[in-house]
Amino acid sequence: MSLHQDAARVLTEWSAPDAAQERLRKQYGDHLAAYPDGMWKACGDGHITASALVIDPDRERVLLTLHRKLRMWLQMGGHCEPDDATLAGAALREATEESGIEGLALLPGGPVRLDRHHTPCAWHMDVQYAAVAPRGAVAAISDESLDLRWFGYDEVAAVADESVRHLVTRTRALITS
């Protein structure tokens, strides 16, 4: 199965939590149906990206990166690569590379939410996961980041944009239910 096929499968099987997320789920599926290269940065009409919000082992804080180019506090994530076999694998790879933390484990159940946003390269149709860091994990700043910092859930609103706030809220609801 190709990464494109895996992404289409993930989006088909994912149960959106509300009407707005369902609309995005359908838009992403339509994009993949229309663009065989819809997973790749080269697709100028936009592309699917994968990200993961890193949660501490006690599930009390999240790790955000101060993105070098965008100068914003964000979850780890980005473009899919040719070696990525699955969308979940792409999210986990991105989170591991950008956090420096080995042994991250994605929350079960697939994506947490979807977010579509414009970036300098194109529209990103981000499929957002959440990953728990192992006990004793030490974060390390990557070349893509100016800083990494753990934030309590209530601190995120003061530093992050609406997309990250929604991701944290949805993730928090999933881990406390």
Accessible surface in RSA format (square Angstrom, percent):
REM  Atomic radii and reference values for relative SASA: ProtOr
REM  Chains: A
REM  Algorithm: Lee & Richards
REM  Probe-radius: 1.40
REM  Slices: 20
REM RES _ NUM      All-atoms   Total-Side   Main-Chain    Non-polar    All polar
REM                ABS   REL    ABS   REL    ABS   REL    ABS   REL    ABS   REL
RES MET A   1   159.09  82.4  80.42  53.2  78.68 187.3  83.76  71.2  75.34  99.8
RES SER A   2    55.87  47.2  42.69  57.0  13.19  30.4  49.61 105.6   6.26   8.8
RES LEU A   3    10.73   6.0   4.16   3.0   6.57  16.5   4.16   2.9   6.57  17.7
RES HIS A   4    43.54  23.8  42.71  29.7   0.83   2.1  33.68  34.7   9.86  11.5
RES GLN A   5   102.31  57.2  96.66  70.6   5.65  13.4  31.61  67.3  70.70  53.6
RES ASP A   6     4.01   2.8   4.01   4.0   0.00   0.0   0.86   2.0   3.15   3.1
RES ALA A   7     0.00   0.0   0.00   0.0   0.00   0.0   0.00   0.0   0.00   0.0
RES ALA A   8    36.20  33.3  34.29  52.9   1.92   4.4  35.54  50.1   0.66   1.7
RES ARG A   9    94.81  39.8  87.38  44.5   7.44  17.7  44.63  61.0  50.18  30.4
RES VAL A  10    15.59  10.3  12.39  11.2   3.20   7.7  14.74  12.8   0.85   2.3
RES LEU A  11     2.43   1.4   2.43   1.7   0.00   0.0   2.43   1.7   0.00   0.0
RES THR A  12   102.04  72.6  84.48  85.6  17.55  41.8  59.90  80.5  42.14  63.7
RES GLU A  13   115.84  66.5  86.32  65.3  29.52  70.3  45.26  87.5  70.58  57.6
RES TRP A  14    22.97   9.2  11.00   5.3  11.98  28.1  11.57   6.2  11.40  18.5
RES SER A  15    94.01  79.4  76.01 101.4  18.00  41.5  46.68  99.4  47.33  66.3
RES ALA A  16    25.92  23.8   0.88   1.4  25.04  57.0   0.88   1.2  25.04  66.3
RES PRO A  17    54.81  39.9  13.18  12.0  41.63 151.3  24.55  20.3  30.27 188.1
RES ASP A  18    77.64  54.4  63.61  63.3  14.02  33.2  43.81 103.1  33.82  33.7
RES ALA A  19    69.58  64.0  55.98  86.4  13.60  30.9  61.96  87.3   7.62  20.2
RES ALA A  20    51.42  47.3  47.13  72.7   4.30   9.8  47.49  66.9   3.93  10.4
RES GLN A  21     8.66   4.8   8.66   6.3   0.00   0.0   4.90  10.4   3.76   2.8
RES GLU A  22    50.16  28.8  50.16  37.9   0.00   0.0  33.10  64.0  17.06  13.9
RES ARG A  23   141.35  59.4 138.24  70.5   3.12   7.4  64.19  87.7  77.16  46.8
RES LEU A  24    32.36  18.0  32.36  23.1   0.00   0.0  32.36  22.7   0.00   0.0
RES ARG A  25    45.54  19.1  44.66  22.8   0.89   2.1   1.02   1.4  44.52  27.0
RES LYS A  26   117.76  57.5 112.23  68.9   5.54  13.2  64.49  58.0  53.28  56.8
RES GLN A  27    88.16  49.3  82.98  60.6   5.18  12.3  34.33  73.1  53.83  40.8
RES TYR A  28     0.00   0.0   0.00   0.0   0.00   0.0   0.00   0.0   0.00   0.0
RES GLY A  29    27.77  34.2   0.00   N/A  27.77  34.2  22.43  61.5   5.35  12.0
RES ASP A  30    99.87  70.0  94.48  94.0   5.40  12.8  29.17  68.7  70.70  70.5
RES HIS A  31    16.64   9.1  11.04   7.7   5.60  14.3  10.39  10.7   6.25   7.3
RES LEU A  32     3.93   2.2   1.94   1.4   1.99   5.0   1.95   1.4   1.98   5.3
RES ALA A  33    93.36  85.8  50.53  78.0  42.83  97.4  62.59  88.1  30.77  81.5
RES ALA A  34    69.03  63.5  36.96  57.0  32.06  72.9  47.59  67.0  21.44  56.8
RES TYR A  35    69.96  32.7  69.96  39.8   0.00   0.0  42.08  31.6  27.88  34.4
RES PRO A  36   117.14  85.4  99.95  91.1  17.19  62.5 104.42  86.2  12.73  79.1
RES ASP A  37    60.08  42.1  58.48  58.2   1.60   3.8  29.29  68.9  30.79  30.7
RES GLY A  38     0.00   0.0   0.00   N/A   0.00   0.0   0.00   0.0   0.00   0.0
RES MET A  39     1.01   0.5   0.07   0.0   0.94   2.2   0.07   0.1   0.94   1.2
RES TRP A  40    78.29  31.4  78.29  37.9   0.00   0.0  58.04  30.9  20.25  32.9
RES LYS A  41   115.34  56.3 103.24  63.3  12.10  28.8  56.26  50.6  59.08  62.9
RES ALA A  42    92.51  85.1  55.99  86.4  36.52  83.1  68.59  96.6  23.92  63.4
RES CYS A  43     3.48   2.6   2.33   2.6   1.15   2.7   1.15   2.9   2.33   2.5
RES GLY A  44    63.52  78.3   0.00   N/A  63.52  78.3  35.30  96.9  28.23  63.2
RES ASP A  45    92.94  65.1  72.16  71.8  20.78  49.1  17.75  41.8  75.19  75.0
RES GLY A  46     0.00   0.0   0.00   N/A   0.00   0.0   0.00   0.0   0.00   0.0
RES HIS A  47     0.26   0.1   0.26   0.2   0.00   0.0   0.26   0.3   0.00   0.0
RES ILE A  48     0.18   0.1   0.00   0.0   0.18   0.4   0.00   0.0   0.18   0.5
RES THR A  49     2.40   1.7   2.40   2.4   0.00   0.0   1.21   1.6   1.19   1.8
RES ALA A  50     0.13   0.1   0.13   0.2   0.00   0.0   0.13   0.2   0.00   0.0
RES SER A  51     2.86   2.4   2.86   3.8   0.00   0.0   2.86   6.1   0.00   0.0
RES ALA A  52     0.00   0.0   0.00   0.0   0.00   0.0   0.00   0.0   0.00   0.0
RES LEU A  53     0.00   0.0   0.00   0.0   0.00   0.0   0.00   0.0   0.00   0.0
RES VAL A  54     0.00   0.0   0.00   0.0   0.00   0.0   0.00   0.0   0.00   0.0
RES ILE A  55     0.00   0.0   0.00   0.0   0.00   0.0   0.00   0.0   0.00   0.0
RES ASP A  56     6.13   4.3   6.13   6.1   0.00   0.0   0.64   1.5   5.49   5.5
RES PRO A  57    38.52  28.1  24.01  21.9  14.51  52.7  24.35  20.1  14.18  88.1
RES ASP A  58    78.96  55.3  57.36  57.1  21.59  51.1  14.19  33.4  64.77  64.6
RES ARG A  59   103.70  43.5  93.73  47.8   9.97  23.7  27.23  37.2  76.47  46.3
RES GLU A  60   112.12  64.4 104.60  79.1   7.51  17.9  31.81  61.5  80.30  65.6
RES ARG A  61    98.78  41.5  98.78  50.4   0.00   0.0  29.97  41.0  68.81  41.7
RES VAL A  62     0.00   0.0   0.00   0.0   0.00   0.0   0.00   0.0   0.00   0.0
RES LEU A  63     1.04   0.6   1.04   0.7   0.00   0.0   1.04   0.7   0.00   0.0
RES LEU A  64     0.00   0.0   0.00   0.0   0.00   0.0   0.00   0.0   0.00   0.0
RES THR A  65     3.14   2.2   3.14   3.2   0.00   0.0   2.03   2.7   1.11   1.7
RES LEU A  66    40.90  22.8  40.90  29.3   0.00   0.0  40.90  28.7   0.00   0.0
RES HIS A  67    39.51  21.6  39.43  27.4   0.07   0.2  19.82  20.4  19.69  22.9
RES ARG A  68   107.54  45.2 104.74  53.4   2.81   6.7  43.57  59.5  63.97  38.8
RES LYS A  69   172.76  84.3 142.62  87.5  30.14  71.8  97.32  87.6  75.44  80.4
RES LEU A  70    62.06  34.6  44.57  31.9  17.49  44.0  47.56  33.4  14.51  39.0
RES ARG A  71   160.50  67.4 139.11  70.9  21.40  50.9  54.48  74.5 106.02  64.3
RES MET A  72    71.64  37.1  66.23  43.8   5.42  12.9  49.26  41.9  22.39  29.7
RES TRP A  73    27.61  11.1  26.44  12.8   1.17   2.8  10.84   5.8  16.77  27.2
RES LEU A  74    29.61  16.5  29.61  21.2   0.00   0.0  29.61  20.8   0.00   0.0
RES GLN A  75    19.11  10.7  12.59   9.2   6.51  15.5   0.52   1.1  18.59  14.1
RES MET A  76     0.00   0.0   0.00   0.0   0.00   0.0   0.00   0.0   0.00   0.0
RES GLY A  77    18.40  22.7   0.00   N/A  18.40  22.7   4.17  11.4  14.23  31.9
RES GLY A  78    17.90  22.1   0.00   N/A  17.90  22.1  16.34  44.8   1.57   3.5
RES HIS A  79    41.33  22.6  39.19  27.2   2.13   5.5  23.16  23.9  18.16  21.1
RES CYS A  80     6.71   5.1   0.00   0.0   6.71  15.8   0.20   0.5   6.51   7.0
RES GLU A  81    73.51  42.2  73.51  55.6   0.00   0.0  17.19  33.2  56.32  46.0
RES PRO A  82   113.42  82.7  87.57  79.8  25.85  94.0  89.04  73.5  24.38 151.5
RES ASP A  83   140.42  98.4 111.53 111.0  28.89  68.3  37.82  89.0 102.60 102.3
RES ASP A  84    14.35  10.1   4.88   4.9   9.47  22.4   4.27  10.1  10.08  10.0
RES ALA A  85    73.61  67.7  58.99  91.0  14.62  33.3  66.17  93.2   7.44  19.7
RES THR A  86    55.16  39.2  54.84  55.6   0.32   0.8  45.61  61.3   9.55  14.4
RES LEU A  87     0.00   0.0   0.00   0.0   0.00   0.0   0.00   0.0   0.00   0.0
RES ALA A  88    31.46  28.9  31.15  48.1   0.31   0.7  31.27  44.0   0.19   0.5
RES GLY A  89    30.87  38.1   0.00   N/A  30.87  38.1  25.73  70.6   5.14  11.5
RES ALA A  90     0.23   0.2   0.23   0.3   0.00   0.0   0.23   0.3   0.00   0.0
RES ALA A  91     0.00   0.0   0.00   0.0   0.00   0.0   0.00   0.0   0.00   0.0
RES LEU A  92    55.73  31.0  55.73  39.9   0.00   0.0  55.73  39.1   0.00   0.0
RES ARG A  93    53.95  22.7  45.67  23.3   8.28  19.7  50.32  68.8   3.63   2.2
RES GLU A  94     9.83   5.6   9.83   7.4   0.00   0.0   0.19   0.4   9.64   7.9
RES ALA A  95     0.00   0.0   0.00   0.0   0.00   0.0   0.00   0.0   0.00   0.0
RES THR A  96    30.13  21.4  28.59  29.0   1.54   3.7  22.02  29.6   8.11  12.3
RES GLU A  97    90.23  51.8  72.16  54.6  18.07  43.0  44.01  85.1  46.22  37.7
RES GLU A  98     5.72   3.3   5.72   4.3   0.00   0.0   1.90   3.7   3.82   3.1
RES SER A  99     0.00   0.0   0.00   0.0   0.00   0.0   0.00   0.0   0.00   0.0
RES GLY A 100    33.81  41.7   0.00   N/A  33.81  41.7  15.88  43.6  17.93  40.2
RES ILE A 101     2.90   1.7   0.98   0.7   1.92   4.6   2.90   2.1   0.00   0.0
RES GLU A 102   134.53  77.2 123.58  93.5  10.95  26.1  61.28 118.5  73.25  59.8
RES GLY A 103    57.24  70.6   0.00   N/A  57.24  70.6  37.07 101.7  20.17  45.2
RES LEU A 104    13.15   7.3   0.00   0.0  13.15  33.1   0.00   0.0  13.15  35.4
RES ALA A 105    58.64  53.9  52.92  81.7   5.72  13.0  57.85  81.5   0.79   2.1
RES LEU A 106    43.17  24.0  23.53  16.8  19.64  49.4  23.53  16.5  19.64  52.9
RES LEU A 107    19.99  11.1  14.73  10.5   5.27  13.2  15.46  10.9   4.53  12.2
RES PRO A 108   127.85  93.2  98.59  89.9  29.26 106.4 109.79  90.6  18.06 112.2
RES GLY A 109    75.15  92.7   0.00   N/A  75.15  92.7  42.96 117.9  32.20  72.1
RES GLY A 110    30.07  37.1   0.00   N/A  30.07  37.1  19.89  54.6  10.18  22.8
RES PRO A 111     9.70   7.1   3.13   2.9   6.58  23.9   3.13   2.6   6.58  40.9
RES VAL A 112     1.88   1.2   1.37   1.2   0.51   1.2   1.60   1.4   0.29   0.8
RES ARG A 113    28.53  12.0  28.53  14.5   0.00   0.0   0.65   0.9  27.88  16.9
RES LEU A 114     0.09   0.1   0.00   0.0   0.09   0.2   0.00   0.0   0.09   0.2
RES ASP A 115    19.75  13.8  19.38  19.3   0.37   0.9   0.37   0.9  19.38  19.3
RES ARG A 116    99.71  41.9  78.01  39.8  21.70  51.7   9.14  12.5  90.57  54.9
RES HIS A 117    63.41  34.7  60.34  41.9   3.07   7.8  48.79  50.3  14.62  17.0
RES HIS A 118   116.40  63.6  88.87  61.8  27.53  70.4  53.08  54.7  63.32  73.7
RES THR A 119    12.89   9.2   8.80   8.9   4.08   9.7  12.89  17.3   0.00   0.0
RES PRO A 120   120.12  87.5  77.44  70.6  42.68 155.1  89.63  74.0  30.49 189.5
RES CYS A 121    57.06  43.2  23.74  26.5  33.32  78.3  29.05  73.6  28.01  30.2
RES ALA A 122     7.12   6.5   0.57   0.9   6.55  14.9   7.02   9.9   0.11   0.3
RES TRP A 123    94.71  38.0  93.53  45.3   1.18   2.8  73.29  39.1  21.43  34.8
RES HIS A 124    20.50  11.2  20.50  14.3   0.00   0.0  13.64  14.1   6.86   8.0
RES MET A 125     8.44   4.4   8.44   5.6   0.00   0.0   3.40   2.9   5.04   6.7
RES ASP A 126     5.57   3.9   5.57   5.5   0.00   0.0   1.94   4.6   3.64   3.6
RES VAL A 127     0.00   0.0   0.00   0.0   0.00   0.0   0.00   0.0   0.00   0.0
RES GLN A 128     0.10   0.1   0.10   0.1   0.00   0.0   0.00   0.0   0.10   0.1
RES TYR A 129     4.78   2.2   4.78   2.7   0.00   0.0   3.33   2.5   1.45   1.8
RES ALA A 130     1.09   1.0   0.00   0.0   1.09   2.5   0.00   0.0   1.09   2.9
RES ALA A 131     0.00   0.0   0.00   0.0   0.00   0.0   0.00   0.0   0.00   0.0
RES VAL A 132    22.66  14.9  20.85  18.9   1.81   4.4  20.85  18.1   1.81   4.9
RES ALA A 133     1.49   1.4   0.15   0.2   1.34   3.0   0.24   0.3   1.25   3.3
RES PRO A 134    50.19  36.6  38.73  35.3  11.45  41.6  50.08  41.3   0.11   0.7
RES ARG A 135   168.57  70.8 141.89  72.3  26.68  63.5  78.95 107.9  89.61  54.3
RES GLY A 136    68.71  84.7   0.00   N/A  68.71  84.7  43.39 119.1  25.32  56.7
RES ALA A 137    33.30  30.6   2.29   3.5  31.01  70.5  12.00  16.9  21.30  56.4
RES VAL A 138   122.25  80.4 106.36  96.3  15.89  38.3 109.26  94.9  12.99  35.2
RES ALA A 139    31.13  28.6   9.78  15.1  21.34  48.6   9.85  13.9  21.27  56.4
RES ALA A 140    54.56  50.2  47.29  73.0   7.27  16.5  53.19  74.9   1.38   3.6
RES ILE A 141    97.80  55.7  67.06  50.0  30.74  74.1  67.06  48.3  30.74  83.4
RES SER A 142    26.83  22.7  14.71  19.6  12.12  27.9  24.90  53.0   1.93   2.7
RES ASP A 143   130.12  91.1 118.02 117.5  12.10  28.6  36.24  85.3  93.88  93.6
RES GLU A 144    84.86  48.7  79.95  60.5   4.91  11.7  35.71  69.1  49.15  40.1
RES SER A 145     1.01   0.9   0.79   1.1   0.22   0.5   0.79   1.7   0.22   0.3
RES LEU A 146    61.89  34.5  37.27  26.7  24.63  61.9  39.07  27.4  22.82  61.4
RES ASP A 147    36.19  25.4  36.19  36.0   0.00   0.0   8.61  20.3  27.58  27.5
RES LEU A 148    21.95  12.2   4.91   3.5  17.04  42.8   4.91   3.4  17.04  45.8
RES ARG A 149   115.67  48.6 111.79  57.0   3.88   9.2  40.62  55.5  75.05  45.5
RES TRP A 150    59.18  23.7  42.27  20.5  16.91  39.7  29.91  15.9  29.27  47.5
RES PHE A 151    11.40   5.7  11.40   7.1   0.00   0.0  11.40   6.9   0.00   0.0
RES GLY A 152    18.47  22.8   0.00   N/A  18.47  22.8  17.49  48.0   0.98   2.2
RES TYR A 153    24.03  11.2  11.91   6.8  12.12  31.5  11.91   8.9  12.12  14.9
RES ASP A 154   125.54  87.9  98.43  98.0  27.11  64.1  41.41  97.5  84.13  83.9
RES GLU A 155    97.03  55.7  91.83  69.5   5.20  12.4  38.84  75.1  58.19  47.5
RES VAL A 156     2.41   1.6   2.41   2.2   0.00   0.0   2.41   2.1   0.00   0.0
RES ALA A 157    66.38  61.0  49.87  77.0  16.51  37.6  50.10  70.6  16.28  43.1
RES ALA A 158    94.14  86.6  51.70  79.8  42.45  96.6  63.17  89.0  30.97  82.0
RES VAL A 159    55.16  36.3  30.24  27.4  24.92  60.1  38.15  33.1  17.01  46.1
RES ALA A 160     8.36   7.7   0.00   0.0   8.36  19.0   2.47   3.5   5.89  15.6
RES ASP A 161    49.62  34.8  39.68  39.5   9.94  23.5  29.24  68.8  20.38  20.3
RES GLU A 162   106.48  61.1 104.11  78.8   2.37   5.6  27.47  53.1  79.01  64.5
RES SER A 163    20.41  17.2  16.22  21.7   4.18   9.6  15.02  32.0   5.39   7.5
RES VAL A 164     0.22   0.1   0.22   0.2   0.00   0.0   0.22   0.2   0.00   0.0
RES ARG A 165    88.89  37.3  87.57  44.6   1.33   3.2  24.90  34.0  63.99  38.8
RES HIS A 166    82.50  45.1  80.20  55.7   2.30   5.9  54.49  56.2  28.01  32.6
RES LEU A 167     0.00   0.0   0.00   0.0   0.00   0.0   0.00   0.0   0.00   0.0
RES VAL A 168     7.16   4.7   7.16   6.5   0.00   0.0   7.16   6.2   0.00   0.0
RES THR A 169    92.91  66.1  87.70  88.9   5.21  12.4  66.25  89.0  26.66  40.3
RES ARG A 170    70.87  29.8  67.72  34.5   3.14   7.5  21.69  29.6  49.17  29.8
RES THR A 171     0.00   0.0   0.00   0.0   0.00   0.0   0.00   0.0   0.00   0.0
RES ARG A 172    95.36  40.0  95.36  48.6   0.00   0.0  18.22  24.9  77.14  46.8
RES ALA A 173    51.35  47.2  39.24  60.6  12.12  27.6  47.22  66.5   4.13  10.9
RES LEU A 174    69.96  39.0  54.10  38.7  15.86  39.9  54.36  38.2  15.60  42.0
RES ILE A 175    28.54  16.2   3.01   2.2  25.54  61.6   6.73   4.8  21.81  59.2
RES THR A 176   105.00  74.7  68.82  69.8  36.17  86.2  59.80  80.3  45.20  68.3
RES SER A 177   125.12 105.7  55.37  73.9  69.75 160.7  74.74 159.2  50.38  70.6
END  Absolute sums over single chains surface
CHAIN  1 A     8624.2       6642.7       1981.4       4717.6       3906.6
END  Absolute sums over all chains
TOTAL          8624.2       6642.7       1981.4       4717.6       3906.6
